[in-house]
Amino acid sequence: QVLLQESGPGLMKPSQTLSLTCTVSGGSITAKDSDWRWIRQSPGKGLEWMGCIAHEGSTFYSPSLKGRTSISRDTSKNQFSLQLRSVTPEDTAVYYCVSNLGSWGQGTQVTVSP
């Protein structure tokens, strides 16, 4: 069973850079045909796909985030990470790391407030 666990700050101020890490166990982030995603849900809104990193390291991002997003990985730790630059209160959400095999992390709340 693949397990994912997000970690990162819970409270941020506008203009800062959000950094979240997802630790994966029970499966490898380099496993063939796997990809690893960041998805968020803002209060009162649906799920928003932010981007992903494929098993070979290719990255894909949602255009709606206007180039503020970067996803990277550390294969030695079996982790992948999200950076979201210049956060605003509209980036307040629960952030999830997700595997294309159907496993979700429990989610981590991020609140952006002056």
C-alpha positions in Angstrom: 0.0 0.0 0.0 1.4 3.4 -1.0 1.2 6.0 1.7 1.8 9.7 1.3 2.4 12.3 4.0 2.5 16.0 3.5 4.6 18.3 5.6 5.1 22.1 5.7 4.2 25.3 7.4 0.6 25.9 8.5 0.6 29.7 8.5 2.2 32.1 6.0 2.2 35.7 5.2 1.5 37.2 1.8 4.4 37.3 -0.7 6.2 34.4 0.9 7.1 31.2 -0.8 5.2 28.1 0.3 7.2 24.9 0.4 5.6 21.5 1.0 7.1 18.1 1.0 5.4 14.8 0.4 7.1 11.6 1.8 6.1 8.5 0.0 6.3 5.0 1.5 5.3 1.6 0.2 6.2 2.6 -3.4 8.9 4.4 -5.3 8.4 7.8 -6.9 10.5 6.4 -9.8 8.2 3.4 -10.4 7.4 3.1 -14.1 4.2 4.9 -15.2 3.7 6.6 -11.9 3.2 10.3 -11.4 2.9 12.3 -8.3 0.6 15.3 -8.0 -0.2 18.3 -5.9 -3.9 19.1 -5.5 -5.5 21.7 -3.3 -8.9 22.6 -2.1 -9.8 26.2 -1.0 -12.6 26.9 1.3 -15.9 26.5 -0.4 -14.3 25.4 -3.7 -13.6 22.2 -5.5 -10.4 20.4 -6.0 -7.7 22.1 -8.0 -4.9 20.2 -9.7 -1.7 22.2 -9.4 0.9 20.1 -11.1 2.7 16.8 -11.1 6.1 15.2 -11.5 6.3 12.0 -13.5 8.4 8.9 -12.7 11.2 10.0 -14.9 11.3 13.6 -13.6 9.2 15.5 -16.1 7.0 18.2 -14.6 3.7 19.6 -15.6 1.9 22.6 -14.1 -1.5 24.2 -14.2 -1.5 27.4 -16.3 -3.9 28.9 -13.8 -1.1 29.4 -11.3 0.7 31.6 -13.7 4.2 30.3 -13.4 4.3 30.5 -9.5 4.7 26.7 -9.1 7.7 24.4 -9.1 7.7 20.7 -8.3 10.9 18.8 -7.5 11.9 15.5 -6.0 14.6 13.8 -3.9 14.8 10.2 -5.1 17.2 9.3 -2.3 14.5 10.2 0.2 11.5 9.1 -1.9 10.1 12.6 -1.5 8.6 15.2 -3.9 8.1 18.8 -3.1 6.0 21.8 -4.1 7.0 25.5 -4.1 4.4 28.1 -4.6 5.8 31.7 -4.9 4.2 35.0 -3.9 1.3 33.5 -2.0 -1.8 35.5 -1.3 -4.8 34.8 1.0 -6.4 33.2 -2.1 -3.8 30.4 -1.7 -5.3 29.4 1.6 -6.3 25.8 1.2 -5.8 22.2 2.2 -2.9 20.9 0.1 -2.8 17.2 -0.8 -0.1 15.1 -2.4 -1.6 12.3 -4.6 -0.4 9.4 -6.5 -1.9 8.5 -9.9 -2.4 5.0 -8.5 -5.1 6.5 -6.3 -3.4 7.1 -2.9 -3.9 10.5 -1.2 -2.1 12.1 1.7 -4.2 13.3 4.6 -3.8 16.9 3.5 -2.2 19.8 5.2 -3.9 23.1 5.9 -2.1 26.2 4.7 -3.4 29.6 5.7 -2.1 32.8 4.2 -2.8 35.9 6.4 -1.2 39.3 6.9 
